[in-house]
Every structure is written in structure tokens, then in C-alpha cells.
Amino acid sequence: MIDSPSKRHWRMSVFLWIGLPFIALIGIAKAAPDLVPAWKAQSGSGVTGTFTAARESCSHGSCDYYGGWKAADGTSVRTNVLLYDGPDSMRIGDTAVALDSGAAGGVFSTTGGSSYLLVTGFAVGGVVAAIAWPVFLWRTWRTWRSSRGHRTSSRGESAEIAA
């Protein structure tokens, strides 16, 4: 099936007016705060401790595990946190060594993973969308203004010719 130009224009308009601000909001509000902690964990920085899986949330063939984390030296405890980059063999009740590097919602498995790349991608996408949306608005306003000015001047010329 071939899309008509008007249908493609409509889809692009919805993306530009609704999609870009949504992407910007999610990328900046959700991913950007975890950007530095994700990279710190990737480099091995943070407080080492033990994560214990208390519940799981599965979709599309993969599961995320939530539970408690306790620092190895016993000085710090976090509850209801997500284990980023957890091992595939993780089940409820299992434990894993994890780093608390300051991420608001979770701790990072020491086995490594790619969550730092995912967080980086979302944060960069949010910043790009936050820059692109005002540019889009400015270009739309300029186009609207120039087309409005063009109609006004053409009416004025026809009024002068008639007089």
C-alpha cells in the first residue's frame, strides 16, 4: 500500500508537534539524570554491595528484577531498586554483586552490560529533540509569517491598482 503525500504530511506533523517534545521530555527527565551514574558503573566506580531479587517484571522475553541492595560494608541499604544489566540466570531470591553509583532507580550489576549505552542514547536523543523542536517551531512561524505577509502585500497591490 502506498501512502498519499497528505497522509505522510499528517504523520510528520504529528511527530513534529507531539513526538519531538515527548522524546525531549523523556530523554532529559528520565535518562539524563542516570547518564553519569551509568558511566561510573561501567568504569567500576561506586559502592559495591549485594542485590537480592524480590520481584520480576517480564515482557518480550526479558525480565527486569527489583529488590533490595545492601552495601558490602553494611553502611548503606536501598529498597525497591532495579538491577541494571542483571545476569540472564537471575531469578526471584537470587543475589548478585552490584554497584551503587548514584542512579535514582537502581544499581548496576558488576557483570557488565550495555545499559550505559542505552541511557546515553536516550539522553542524547532527548537533547537533540529539545534542540530540534524549537528550530521546527521557529521555521514554521517564519513560513507562516512570510506567507501571511505575501498575501497582505498582494492584496495591497491589487487595491492600489483598482484605485
DSSP file (Angstrom, degrees, kcal/mol; ACC not computed):
  #  RESIDUE AA STRUCTURE BP1 BP2  ACC     N-H-->O    O-->H-N    N-H-->O    O-->H-N    TCO  KAPPA ALPHA  PHI   PSI    X-CA   Y-CA   Z-CA
    1    1 A M              0   0    0      0, 0.0     2,-0.5     0, 0.0     0, 0.0   0.000 360.0 360.0 360.0 135.4    0.0    0.0    0.0
    2    2 A I        -     0   0    0      0, 0.0     2,-0.2     0, 0.0     0, 0.0  -0.853 360.0-131.6-102.5 130.3    1.3    3.4   -1.0
    3    3 A D        -     0   0    0     -2,-0.5     0, 0.0     1,-0.1     0, 0.0  -0.557  21.5-121.9 -78.2 142.4    0.8    6.4    1.4
    4    4 A S     >  -     0   0    0     -2,-0.2     4,-2.2     1,-0.1     3,-0.3  -0.470  23.7-113.3 -76.9 155.9   -0.5    9.6   -0.1
    5    5 A P  H  > S+     0   0    0      0, 0.0     4,-2.5     0, 0.0     5,-0.2   0.872 118.0  54.1 -57.5 -37.0    1.5   12.7    0.3
    6    6 A S  H  > S+     0   0    0      2,-0.2     4,-2.2     1,-0.2     5,-0.1   0.872 107.8  49.6 -67.4 -35.0   -1.2   14.2    2.5
    7    7 A K  H  > S+     0   0    0     -3,-0.3     4,-2.3     2,-0.2    -1,-0.2   0.901 111.7  48.2 -69.2 -40.3   -1.1   11.2    4.8
    8    8 A R  H  X S+     0   0    0     -4,-2.2     4,-2.4     2,-0.2    -2,-0.2   0.901 111.8  50.4 -64.4 -40.6    2.7   11.4    5.1
    9    9 A H  H  X S+     0   0    0     -4,-2.5     4,-2.5     2,-0.2    -2,-0.2   0.911 109.9  50.6 -63.1 -42.6    2.5   15.1    5.8
   10   10 A W  H  X S+     0   0    0     -4,-2.2     4,-2.3     2,-0.2    -2,-0.2   0.925 111.2  47.9 -61.5 -46.0   -0.1   14.5    8.5
   11   11 A R  H  X S+     0   0    0     -4,-2.3     4,-2.3     1,-0.2    -2,-0.2   0.910 112.2  49.3 -62.2 -42.7    2.2   11.8   10.1
   12   12 A M  H  X S+     0   0    0     -4,-2.4     4,-2.8     1,-0.2    -1,-0.2   0.899 109.8  52.0 -64.5 -40.2    5.2   14.1   10.0
   13   13 A S  H  X S+     0   0    0     -4,-2.5     4,-2.8     2,-0.2     5,-0.3   0.922 109.5  48.9 -62.2 -44.4    3.2   16.9   11.6
   14   14 A V  H  X>S+     0   0    0     -4,-2.3     4,-2.6     1,-0.2     5,-1.4   0.922 113.0  48.4 -61.4 -43.6    2.1   14.7   14.5
   15   15 A F  I  <>S+     0   0    0     -4,-2.3     5,-2.2     3,-0.2    -2,-0.2   0.932 115.1  44.3 -62.0 -45.4    5.6   13.6   15.0
   16   16 A L  I  <5S+     0   0    0     -4,-2.8    -2,-0.2     3,-0.2    -1,-0.2   0.884 120.8  38.1 -69.6 -38.7    7.0   17.2   14.9
   17   17 A W  I  <5S+     0   0    0     -4,-2.8    -2,-0.2    -5,-0.2    -1,-0.2   0.831 137.8  11.5 -83.3 -32.8    4.3   18.7   17.1
   18   18 A I  I  X5S+     0   0    0     -4,-2.6     4,-1.7    -5,-0.3    -3,-0.2   0.778 124.3  53.3-112.8 -44.3    3.8   15.9   19.7
   19   19 A G  I  ><S+     0   0    0     -5,-1.4     4,-2.9     1,-0.2     5,-0.2   0.921 105.7  51.2 -64.4 -48.5    6.7   13.4   19.2
   20   20 A L  H  ><S+     0   0    0     -5,-2.2     4,-2.6     1,-0.2     5,-0.2   0.931 112.3  44.6 -60.7 -48.3    9.6   15.7   19.5
   21   21 A P  H  > S+     0   0    0      0, 0.0     4,-2.6     0, 0.0    -1,-0.2   0.888 114.4  51.2 -63.9 -34.5    8.6   17.3   22.7
   22   22 A F  H  X S+     0   0    0     -4,-1.7     4,-2.6     2,-0.2     5,-0.3   0.937 111.6  46.2 -65.1 -46.5    7.7   13.9   24.2
   23   23 A I  H  X S+     0   0    0     -4,-2.9     4,-2.8     1,-0.2     5,-0.3   0.909 113.5  50.1 -61.6 -42.9   11.1   12.5   23.2
   24   24 A A  H  X S+     0   0    0     -4,-2.6     4,-2.4    -5,-0.2     5,-0.4   0.932 112.0  47.3 -61.4 -46.3   12.8   15.6   24.6
   25   25 A L  H  X S+     0   0    0     -4,-2.6     4,-2.7    -5,-0.2     5,-0.4   0.937 116.3  42.5 -62.5 -48.5   10.9   15.3   27.9
   26   26 A I  H  X>S+     0   0    0     -4,-2.6     4,-2.3     1,-0.2     5,-1.1   0.933 116.2  48.5 -65.5 -46.2   11.5   11.6   28.4
   27   27 A G  I  <>S+     0   0    0     -4,-2.8     5,-1.8    -5,-0.3     4,-0.4   0.895 120.3  35.8 -62.7 -41.3   15.2   11.8   27.3
   28   28 A I  I  <5S+     0   0    0     -4,-2.4    -2,-0.2    -5,-0.3    -1,-0.2   0.903 123.6  40.6 -81.0 -42.1   16.0   14.7   29.5
   29   29 A A  I  <5S+     0   0    0     -4,-2.7    -3,-0.2    -5,-0.4    -2,-0.2   0.868 129.6  23.6 -77.1 -35.9   13.8   13.9   32.5
   30   30 A K  I  <5S+     0   0    0     -4,-2.3     4,-0.4    -5,-0.4    -3,-0.2   0.879 130.1  30.8 -99.4 -45.3   14.4   10.1   32.7
   31   31 A A  I > <S+     0   0    0     -5,-1.1     3,-1.1    -4,-0.4     4,-0.5   0.896 107.7  62.9 -86.8 -41.6   17.7    9.3   31.0
   32   32 A A  G >><S+     0   0    0     -5,-1.8     3,-1.4     1,-0.3     4,-0.5   0.867  98.7  55.5 -57.6 -41.0   19.9   12.3   31.6
   33   33 A P  G 34 S+     0   0    0      0, 0.0    -1,-0.3     0, 0.0     3,-0.1   0.810 111.8  45.0 -63.0 -25.9   19.9   12.0   35.4
   34   34 A D  G <> S+     0   0    0     -3,-1.1     4,-2.2    -4,-0.4    -2,-0.2   0.392  88.5  92.6 -95.7   3.4   21.3    8.4   35.1
   35   35 A L  H <> S+     0   0    0     -3,-1.4     4,-1.9    -4,-0.5     5,-0.2   0.960  89.6  39.9 -63.3 -53.7   23.9    9.2   32.5
   36   36 A V  H  X S+     0   0    0     -4,-0.5     4,-2.6     1,-0.2     5,-0.2   0.933 116.1  50.5 -65.4 -46.4   26.8    9.9   34.8
   37   37 A P  H  > S+     0   0    0      0, 0.0     4,-2.5     0, 0.0    -1,-0.2   0.891 109.3  52.5 -59.0 -37.2   25.9    7.0   37.2
   38   38 A A  H  X S+     0   0    0     -4,-2.2     4,-2.0     1,-0.2    78,-0.2   0.921 112.7  43.8 -64.3 -43.1   25.7    4.6   34.3
   39   39 A W  H  X S+     0   0    0     -4,-1.9     4,-1.6     2,-0.2    -1,-0.2   0.858 111.8  53.9 -70.9 -35.2   29.1    5.6   33.0
   40   40 A K  H  <>S+     0   0    0     -4,-2.6     5,-2.9     2,-0.2     4,-0.3   0.931 110.5  46.8 -62.3 -44.4   30.6    5.5   36.5
   41   41 A A  H ><5S+     0   0    0     -4,-2.5     3,-1.2     1,-0.2    -2,-0.2   0.884 107.9  56.3 -64.5 -38.7   29.3    1.9   37.0
   42   42 A Q  H 3<5S+     0   0    0     -4,-2.0    -1,-0.2     1,-0.3    -2,-0.2   0.862 109.0  46.8 -61.2 -34.8   30.6    1.0   33.6
   43   43 A S  T 3<5S-     0   0    0     -4,-1.6    -1,-0.3    -3,-0.1    -2,-0.2   0.459 123.6-105.8 -87.6  -0.5   34.1    2.1   34.7
   44   44 A G  T < 5S+     0   0    0     -3,-1.2     2,-0.3    -4,-0.3    -3,-0.2   0.561  72.9 140.1  91.5   8.5   33.7    0.2   38.0
   45   45 A S      < +     0   0    0     -5,-2.9    -1,-0.3    -6,-0.2     2,-0.2  -0.634  33.4  63.1 -86.7 144.2   33.1    3.3   40.2
   46   46 A G  S    S-     0   0    0     -2,-0.3     2,-0.5    53,-0.1    55,-0.2  -0.752  89.1 -51.7 135.8 179.4   30.6    3.1   43.0
   47   47 A V  E     -A  100   0A   0     53,-2.3    53,-2.5    -2,-0.2     2,-0.3  -0.792  53.1-134.9 -92.3 124.6   29.8    1.3   46.3
   48   48 A T  E     +A   99   0A   0     -2,-0.5    24,-2.8    51,-0.2    25,-0.4  -0.572  42.4 135.5 -80.8 140.6   29.9   -2.5   46.0
   49   49 A G  E     -AB  98  71A   0     49,-2.3    49,-2.3    22,-0.3     2,-0.5  -0.876  50.4 -81.1-161.4-167.1   27.2   -4.4   47.6
   50   50 A T  E     -AB  97  70A   0     20,-2.7    20,-2.1    -2,-0.3     2,-0.4  -0.957  28.1-155.6-119.6 128.7   24.7   -7.3   47.1
   51   51 A F  E     -AB  96  69A   0     45,-3.2    45,-2.0    -2,-0.5     2,-0.5  -0.853   6.3-162.1 -99.1 135.4   21.4   -7.1   45.3
   52   52 A T  E     -AB  95  68A   0     16,-2.9    16,-1.5    -2,-0.4     2,-0.3  -0.980  19.1-129.7-120.1 120.7   18.7   -9.6   46.2
   53   53 A A  E     + B   0  67A   0     41,-2.5    40,-2.6    -2,-0.5    14,-0.3  -0.523  33.3 166.3 -72.9 124.6   15.8  -10.0   43.7
   54   54 A A  E     +     0   0A   0     12,-3.0     2,-0.3     1,-0.4    13,-0.2   0.695  65.2   5.4-109.0 -30.7   12.4   -9.7   45.3
   55   55 A R  E     - B   0  66A   0     11,-2.3    11,-2.7    36,-0.1    -1,-0.4  -0.983  62.9-143.0-151.6 160.5   10.2   -9.4   42.2
   56   56 A E  E     - B   0  65A   0     -2,-0.3     2,-0.4     9,-0.2     9,-0.2  -0.912   3.6-159.5-127.8 154.7   10.4   -9.5   38.5
   57   57 A S  E     - B   0  64A   0      7,-2.5     7,-2.5    -2,-0.3     2,-0.4  -0.950  21.4-171.8-132.7 111.0    8.8   -7.7   35.6
   58   58 A C  E     + B   0  63A   0     -2,-0.4     2,-0.3     5,-0.2     5,-0.2  -0.840  15.2 151.6-112.4 141.4    8.9   -9.6   32.3
   59   59 A S  E >   + B   0  62A   0      3,-2.5     3,-1.6    -2,-0.4    -2,-0.1  -0.933  65.0   8.5-160.8 144.8    8.0   -8.6   28.8
   60   60 A H  T 3  S-     0   0    0     -2,-0.3     3,-0.1     1,-0.3    -2,-0.0   0.833 129.2 -54.3  54.4  38.6    9.1   -9.5   25.3
   61   61 A G  T 3  S+     0   0    0      1,-0.2     2,-0.3     0, 0.0    -1,-0.3   0.474 119.2  90.7  81.5   2.2   11.2  -12.4   26.5
   62   62 A S  E <   -B   59   0A   0     -3,-1.6    -3,-2.5     2,-0.0     2,-0.4  -0.953  58.6-148.2-130.4 153.8   13.4  -10.5   29.0
   63   63 A C  E     -B   58   0A   0     -2,-0.3     2,-0.4    -5,-0.2    -5,-0.2  -0.931   2.5-152.0-123.3 143.5   12.9   -9.8   32.7
   64   64 A D  E     -B   57   0A   0     -7,-2.5    -7,-2.5    -2,-0.4     2,-0.4  -0.888  18.4-144.3-106.6 143.7   13.9   -6.9   35.0
   65   65 A Y  E     -B   56   0A   0     18,-0.5    18,-2.5    -2,-0.4     2,-0.3  -0.927  13.0-170.4-117.3 134.3   14.5   -7.6   38.6
   66   66 A Y  E     +BC  55  82A   0    -11,-2.7   -12,-3.0    -2,-0.4   -11,-2.3  -0.891  30.9 105.1-116.9 147.7   13.6   -5.3   41.5
   67   67 A G  E     -BC  53  81A   0     14,-2.1    14,-2.8    -2,-0.3     2,-0.3  -0.940  60.8 -40.8 176.5-153.0   14.7   -5.8   45.1
   68   68 A G  E     -B   52   0A   0    -16,-1.5   -16,-2.9    -2,-0.3     2,-0.4  -0.713  36.1-159.6-105.8 154.6   17.0   -4.7   47.9
   69   69 A W  E     -BC  51  78A   0      9,-2.9     9,-2.9    -2,-0.3     2,-0.4  -0.998   5.3-171.2-132.6 136.8   20.6   -3.7   47.8
   70   70 A K  E     -BC  50  77A   0    -20,-2.1   -20,-2.7    -2,-0.4     7,-0.2  -0.995  27.2-116.8-131.7 130.0   23.0   -3.7   50.8
   71   71 A A  E >   -B   49   0A   0      5,-3.0     3,-1.6    -2,-0.4   -22,-0.3  -0.274  25.2-120.2 -61.0 147.4   26.5   -2.2   50.7
   72   72 A A  T 3  S+     0   0    0    -24,-2.8   -23,-0.1     1,-0.3    -1,-0.1   0.831 116.1  48.0 -59.5 -33.8   29.3   -4.7   51.4
   73   73 A D  T 3  S-     0   0    0    -25,-0.4    -1,-0.3     3,-0.0    -2,-0.1   0.455 112.5-121.5 -88.8   0.9   30.4   -2.8   54.4
   74   74 A G  S <  S+     0   0    0     -3,-1.6    -2,-0.1     2,-0.2   -25,-0.0   0.495  80.9 115.4  78.6   4.0   26.8   -2.5   55.7
   75   75 A T  S    S+     0   0    0      1,-0.1     2,-0.4    -5,-0.0    -1,-0.1   0.693  72.5  39.7 -80.4 -18.5   26.7    1.3   55.7
   76   76 A S        -     0   0    0      2,-0.0    -5,-3.0    -5,-0.0     2,-0.4  -0.989  57.7-177.3-138.9 140.5   24.0    1.7   53.1
   77   77 A V  E     -C   70   0A   0     -2,-0.4     2,-0.4    -7,-0.2    -7,-0.2  -0.999   3.5-171.4-135.7 137.4   20.8    0.0   52.2
   78   78 A R  E     -C   69   0A   0     -9,-2.9    -9,-2.9    -2,-0.4     2,-0.3  -0.983   8.4-157.1-126.7 142.4   18.4    0.6   49.3
   79   79 A T  E     +     0   0A   0     -2,-0.4   -11,-0.2   -11,-0.2    -2,-0.0  -0.845  67.0  14.8-117.8 156.2   15.0   -0.9   48.8
   80   80 A N  E    S+     0   0A   0     -2,-0.3     2,-0.3     1,-0.2    -1,-0.2   0.899  84.4 150.6  50.9  51.7   12.8   -1.4   45.7
   81   81 A V  E     -C   67   0A   0    -14,-2.8   -14,-2.1    -3,-0.2     2,-0.3  -0.805  45.4-118.3-110.5 154.9   15.7   -0.8   43.2
   82   82 A L  E     -Cd  66 106A   0     23,-2.4    25,-2.5    -2,-0.3     2,-0.8  -0.692  18.4-133.1 -88.8 140.3   16.1   -2.2   39.7
   83   83 A L  E >   - d   0 107A   0    -18,-2.5     3,-0.8    -2,-0.3   -18,-0.5  -0.858  23.1-151.5 -94.2 107.7   19.2   -4.3   38.9
   84   84 A Y  E 3  S+ d   0 108A   0     23,-3.1    25,-2.6    -2,-0.8   -20,-0.0  -0.580  75.9   6.7 -77.1 140.3   20.6   -2.9   35.6
   85   85 A D  T 3  S+     0   0    0     -2,-0.3    -1,-0.2    23,-0.2    26,-0.2   0.831  88.5 179.1  59.4  36.8   22.4   -5.4   33.4
   86   86 A G    <   -     0   0    0     -3,-0.8    -1,-0.1     1,-0.1    12,-0.0  -0.262  36.1 -88.9 -66.4 156.5   21.5   -8.4   35.6
   87   87 A P    >   -     0   0    0      0, 0.0     3,-1.6     0, 0.0    -1,-0.1  -0.313  29.8-123.2 -65.2 149.2   22.6  -11.9   34.7
   88   88 A D  T 3  S+     0   0    0      1,-0.3   -25,-0.1    -3,-0.1    -2,-0.1   0.781 110.8  59.4 -62.9 -26.7   20.3  -13.9   32.4
   89   89 A S  T 3  S+     0   0    0      2,-0.0    -1,-0.3     0, 0.0    -3,-0.0   0.434  77.7 128.3 -83.7   1.5   20.1  -16.6   35.1
   90   90 A M    <   +     0   0    0     -3,-1.6     2,-0.3   -27,-0.1   -27,-0.1  -0.311  31.2 172.3 -63.1 138.4   18.7  -14.3   37.7
   91   91 A R    >   -     0   0    0      4,-0.1     3,-2.1   -38,-0.0   -38,-0.3  -0.903  45.8 -70.6-137.3 165.6   15.5  -15.5   39.5
   92   92 A I  T 3  S+     0   0    0     -2,-0.3   -38,-0.2     1,-0.3     3,-0.1  -0.394 123.3  23.9 -59.5 131.2   13.5  -14.2   42.4
   93   93 A G  T 3  S+     0   0    0    -40,-2.6    -1,-0.3     1,-0.4   -39,-0.1   0.126  95.8 121.7  96.5 -18.5   15.5  -14.8   45.6
   94   94 A D    <   -     0   0    0     -3,-2.1   -41,-2.5   -42,-0.1    -1,-0.4  -0.332  51.6-141.8 -73.0 158.9   18.9  -14.8   43.8
   95   95 A T  E     -A   52   0A   0    -43,-0.2     2,-0.3    -3,-0.1   -43,-0.2  -0.856  16.0-175.4-119.5 158.0   21.6  -12.4   44.7
   96   96 A A  E     -A   51   0A   0    -45,-2.0   -45,-3.2    -2,-0.3     2,-0.3  -0.990  33.2-108.3-149.8 145.7   24.2  -10.6   42.5
   97   97 A V  E     +A   50   0A   0     -2,-0.3    13,-2.0   -47,-0.2    14,-0.3  -0.623  50.1 174.3 -73.4 131.4   27.1   -8.3   43.2
   98   98 A A  E     -AE  49 109A   0    -49,-2.3   -49,-2.3    -2,-0.3     2,-0.4  -0.969  28.3-129.1-143.5 154.8   26.1   -4.8   42.2
   99   99 A L  E     -AE  48 108A   0      9,-3.4     9,-2.7    -2,-0.3     2,-0.8  -0.874   8.0-150.3-105.4 134.7   27.4   -1.2   42.3
  100  100 A D  E     +A   47   0A   0    -53,-2.5   -53,-2.3    -2,-0.4     7,-0.1  -0.908  27.0 163.5 -99.3 106.6   25.5    1.7   43.6
  101  101 A S        -     0   0    0     -2,-0.8    -1,-0.1     5,-0.3   -61,-0.1   0.259  67.6 -83.5-109.5  10.8   26.9    4.6   41.5
  102  102 A G  S    S+     0   0    0      1,-0.3     2,-0.2     4,-0.2     5,-0.1   0.493  72.8 153.2 105.3   4.1   24.1    7.1   42.3
  103  103 A A        -     0   0    0      3,-0.3    -1,-0.3     1,-0.1     3,-0.3  -0.474  43.7-136.0 -67.1 136.6   21.4    6.2   39.8
  104  104 A A  S    S+     0   0    0      1,-0.2    -1,-0.1    -2,-0.2     3,-0.0   0.873  95.7  33.6 -63.1 -39.3   18.0    7.1   41.2
  105  105 A G  S    S-     0   0    0    -24,-0.1   -23,-2.4     1,-0.1     2,-0.3   0.533 119.9 -10.5-100.7  -5.5   16.2    4.0   40.2
  106  106 A G  E     -d   82   0A   0     -3,-0.3    -3,-0.3   -25,-0.3     2,-0.3  -0.960  54.8-100.5-169.6-175.8   18.7    1.2   40.5
  107  107 A V  E     -d   83   0A   0    -25,-2.5   -23,-3.1    -2,-0.3     2,-0.5  -0.846  36.0-118.5-123.9 161.2   22.1   -0.4   40.9
  108  108 A F  E     -dE  84  99A   0     -9,-2.7    -9,-3.4    -2,-0.3   -23,-0.2  -0.878  20.9-121.9-111.0 130.1   24.3   -1.9   38.3
  109  109 A S  E >   - E   0  98A   0    -25,-2.6     3,-1.0    -2,-0.5   -11,-0.2  -0.371  15.3-136.3 -63.2 143.2   25.5   -5.5   38.1
  110  110 A T  T 3  S+     0   0    0    -13,-2.0    -1,-0.1     1,-0.2   -12,-0.1   0.531  95.2  80.8 -80.1  -5.1   29.2   -5.9   38.1
  111  111 A T  T 3  S-     0   0    0    -14,-0.3    -1,-0.2   -26,-0.2   -26,-0.1   0.576 100.4-127.5 -75.4  -7.3   29.0   -8.5   35.3
  112  112 A G    <   +     0   0    0     -3,-1.0     2,-0.3   -71,-0.1    -1,-0.2  -0.097  37.7 171.2  86.1 172.4   28.8   -5.6   32.9
  113  113 A G        -     0   0    0     -3,-0.1     3,-0.2   -71,-0.1     4,-0.1  -0.974  44.5 -87.0 166.9-170.6   26.2   -4.8   30.2
  114  114 A S  S >> S+     0   0    0     -2,-0.3     4,-1.8     1,-0.1     3,-0.8   0.208  81.1 109.9-113.8  15.2   25.1   -2.2   27.8
  115  115 A S  H 3> S+     0   0    0      1,-0.3     4,-2.9     2,-0.2     5,-0.2   0.835  76.0  61.7 -62.5 -29.8   22.7   -0.1   29.8
  116  116 A Y  H 3> S+     0   0    0      1,-0.2     4,-2.0    -3,-0.2    -1,-0.3   0.864 105.1  47.8 -63.4 -33.9   25.2    2.8   29.8
  117  117 A L  H <> S+     0   0    0     -3,-0.8     4,-2.7     2,-0.2    -2,-0.2   0.896 111.8  49.4 -71.5 -40.1   24.8    2.9   26.0
  118  118 A L  H  X S+     0   0    0     -4,-1.8     4,-2.4     2,-0.2    -2,-0.2   0.930 112.5  47.1 -63.3 -45.9   21.0    2.8   26.2
  119  119 A V  H  X S+     0   0    0     -4,-2.9     4,-2.5     1,-0.2     5,-0.2   0.912 113.0  50.0 -61.9 -43.0   21.0    5.6   28.8
  120  120 A T  H  X S+     0   0    0     -4,-2.0     4,-2.8    -5,-0.2     5,-0.3   0.924 110.1  50.3 -61.9 -44.7   23.4    7.6   26.6
  121  121 A G  H  X S+     0   0    0     -4,-2.7     4,-2.6     1,-0.2    -2,-0.2   0.916 112.7  45.8 -60.3 -45.1   21.3    7.1   23.5
  122  122 A F  H  X S+     0   0    0     -4,-2.4     4,-2.3     2,-0.2    -1,-0.2   0.903 114.2  48.4 -66.0 -40.6   18.1    8.2   25.2
  123  123 A A  H  X S+     0   0    0     -4,-2.5     4,-2.2     2,-0.2    -2,-0.2   0.930 114.2  45.3 -66.0 -44.9   19.8   11.2   26.8
  124  124 A V  H  X S+     0   0    0     -4,-2.8     4,-2.8     1,-0.2     5,-0.2   0.915 112.7  51.8 -64.7 -42.3   21.4   12.3   23.5
  125  125 A G  H  X S+     0   0    0     -4,-2.6     4,-2.5    -5,-0.3    -1,-0.2   0.893 109.4  50.6 -60.2 -39.9   18.1   11.7   21.7
  126  126 A G  H  X S+     0   0    0     -4,-2.3     4,-2.2     2,-0.2    -1,-0.2   0.903 111.5  47.0 -64.7 -41.6   16.3   13.9   24.3
  127  127 A V  H  X S+     0   0    0     -4,-2.2     4,-1.6     2,-0.2    -2,-0.2   0.920 112.6  49.4 -66.7 -43.2   18.8   16.7   23.9
  128  128 A V  H  X S+     0   0    0     -4,-2.8     4,-3.0     1,-0.2     3,-0.2   0.926 113.1  47.0 -61.4 -44.5   18.6   16.5   20.1
  129  129 A A  H  X S+     0   0    0     -4,-2.5     4,-2.4     1,-0.2    -1,-0.2   0.882 109.0  55.0 -64.4 -37.5   14.8   16.6   20.2
  130  130 A A  H  < S+     0   0    0     -4,-2.2    -1,-0.2     1,-0.2    -2,-0.2   0.808 114.7  40.2 -66.2 -28.8   14.9   19.5   22.7
  131  131 A I  H  X S+     0   0    0     -4,-1.6     4,-1.3    -3,-0.2    -2,-0.2   0.870 115.6  50.6 -82.7 -41.4   17.1   21.4   20.2
  132  132 A A  H  X S+     0   0    0     -4,-3.0     4,-2.7    -5,-0.2    -2,-0.2   0.854 101.9  60.8 -68.2 -35.8   15.1   20.4   17.1
  133  133 A W  H  X S+     0   0    0     -4,-2.4     4,-2.6     1,-0.2    -1,-0.2   0.938 105.8  44.0 -64.5 -48.3   11.7   21.2   18.4
  134  134 A P  H  > S+     0   0    0      0, 0.0     4,-2.8     0, 0.0    -1,-0.2   0.881 113.7  53.1 -62.8 -34.0   12.3   25.0   18.9
  135  135 A V  H  X S+     0   0    0     -4,-1.3     4,-2.6     2,-0.2    -2,-0.2   0.935 110.0  47.8 -63.4 -44.2   14.0   25.1   15.5
  136  136 A F  H  X S+     0   0    0     -4,-2.7     4,-2.5     2,-0.2    -1,-0.2   0.923 112.6  48.7 -60.1 -45.5   11.0   23.4   13.9
  137  137 A L  H  X S+     0   0    0     -4,-2.6     4,-2.7     1,-0.2    -2,-0.2   0.916 111.7  49.3 -61.7 -43.2    8.7   25.9   15.7
  138  138 A W  H  X S+     0   0    0     -4,-2.8     4,-2.6     2,-0.2    -2,-0.2   0.925 112.7  46.7 -62.7 -45.2   10.8   28.9   14.5
  139  139 A R  H  X S+     0   0    0     -4,-2.6     4,-2.4     2,-0.2    -1,-0.2   0.894 112.9  49.9 -64.9 -39.2   10.8   27.7   10.9
  140  140 A T  H  X S+     0   0    0     -4,-2.5     4,-2.7    -5,-0.2    -2,-0.2   0.927 111.6  48.4 -63.9 -44.6    7.1   27.0   11.0
  141  141 A W  H  X S+     0   0    0     -4,-2.7     4,-2.9     2,-0.2    -2,-0.2   0.919 112.1  49.1 -61.5 -44.4    6.5   30.5   12.4
  142  142 A R  H  X S+     0   0    0     -4,-2.6     4,-2.8     2,-0.2     5,-0.2   0.909 112.5  47.8 -62.8 -42.4    8.7   32.1    9.7
  143  143 A T  H  X S+     0   0    0     -4,-2.4     4,-2.3     2,-0.2     5,-0.2   0.932 114.3  46.5 -63.6 -45.6    7.0   30.2    6.9
  144  144 A W  H  X S+     0   0    0     -4,-2.7     4,-2.0     1,-0.2    -2,-0.2   0.920 114.7  47.6 -61.9 -44.2    3.5   31.2    8.3
  145  145 A R  H  X S+     0   0    0     -4,-2.9     4,-2.7     1,-0.2    -2,-0.2   0.904 112.3  47.9 -66.1 -42.5    4.6   34.8    8.7
  146  146 A S  H  X S+     0   0    0     -4,-2.8     4,-2.0     1,-0.2    -1,-0.2   0.879 112.9  48.4 -69.2 -35.3    6.1   35.1    5.3
  147  147 A S  H  X S+     0   0    0     -4,-2.3     4,-1.7    -5,-0.2    -1,-0.2   0.863 113.2  48.6 -70.7 -33.5    3.1   33.5    3.6
  148  148 A R  H  X S+     0   0    0     -4,-2.0     4,-2.0    -5,-0.2    -2,-0.2   0.904 112.5  47.8 -69.3 -42.6    0.8   35.9    5.6
  149  149 A G  H  X S+     0   0    0     -4,-2.7     4,-2.3     1,-0.2    -2,-0.2   0.859 108.9  54.7 -66.0 -35.3    2.9   38.9    4.6
  150  150 A H  H  X S+     0   0    0     -4,-2.0     4,-1.9     2,-0.2    -1,-0.2   0.904 108.7  47.4 -66.0 -41.6    2.9   37.8    1.0
  151  151 A R  H  X S+     0   0    0     -4,-1.7     4,-2.0     2,-0.2    -2,-0.2   0.897 111.4  51.7 -65.9 -40.1   -0.9   37.7    0.9
  152  152 A T  H  X S+     0   0    0     -4,-2.0     4,-2.3     1,-0.2    -2,-0.2   0.922 111.0  46.6 -63.7 -44.3   -1.2   41.1    2.6
  153  153 A S  H  X S+     0   0    0     -4,-2.3     4,-2.2     1,-0.2    -1,-0.2   0.866 110.6  52.3 -68.8 -34.6    1.2   42.7    0.1
  154  154 A S  H  X S+     0   0    0     -4,-1.9     4,-1.8     2,-0.2    -1,-0.2   0.867 110.8  48.1 -70.4 -33.2   -0.6   41.1   -2.9
  155  155 A R  H  X S+     0   0    0     -4,-2.0     4,-2.2     2,-0.2    -2,-0.2   0.906 110.8  51.8 -68.2 -41.5   -4.0   42.5   -1.6
  156  156 A G  H  X S+     0   0    0     -4,-2.3     4,-2.0     1,-0.2    -2,-0.2   0.896 109.0  49.8 -62.9 -39.7   -2.4   45.9   -1.1
  157  157 A E  H  X S+     0   0    0     -4,-2.2     4,-2.2     1,-0.2    -1,-0.2   0.904 110.6  49.3 -66.2 -40.4   -1.1   45.9   -4.7
  158  158 A S  H  X S+     0   0    0     -4,-1.8     4,-2.0     1,-0.2    -1,-0.2   0.856 109.9  52.2 -68.5 -32.2   -4.4   44.9   -6.1
  159  159 A A  H  X S+     0   0    0     -4,-2.2     4,-1.3     2,-0.2    -1,-0.2   0.884 110.1  48.5 -67.8 -37.8   -6.1   47.7   -4.1
  160  160 A E  H  < S+     0   0    0     -4,-2.0    -2,-0.2     2,-0.2    -1,-0.2   0.886 110.9  50.4 -68.7 -37.2   -3.7   50.2   -5.4
  161  161 A I  H  < S+     0   0    0     -4,-2.2    -2,-0.2     1,-0.2    -1,-0.2   0.900 109.4  51.2 -66.5 -39.8   -4.2   49.1   -9.0
  162  162 A A  H  <        0   0    0     -4,-2.0    -1,-0.2     1,-0.3    -2,-0.2   0.805 360.0 360.0 -67.4 -29.1   -8.0   49.3   -8.6
  163  163 A A     <        0   0    0     -4,-1.3    -1,-0.3    -5,-0.1    -2,-0.2   0.479 360.0 360.0 -80.3 360.0   -7.7   52.9   -7.2
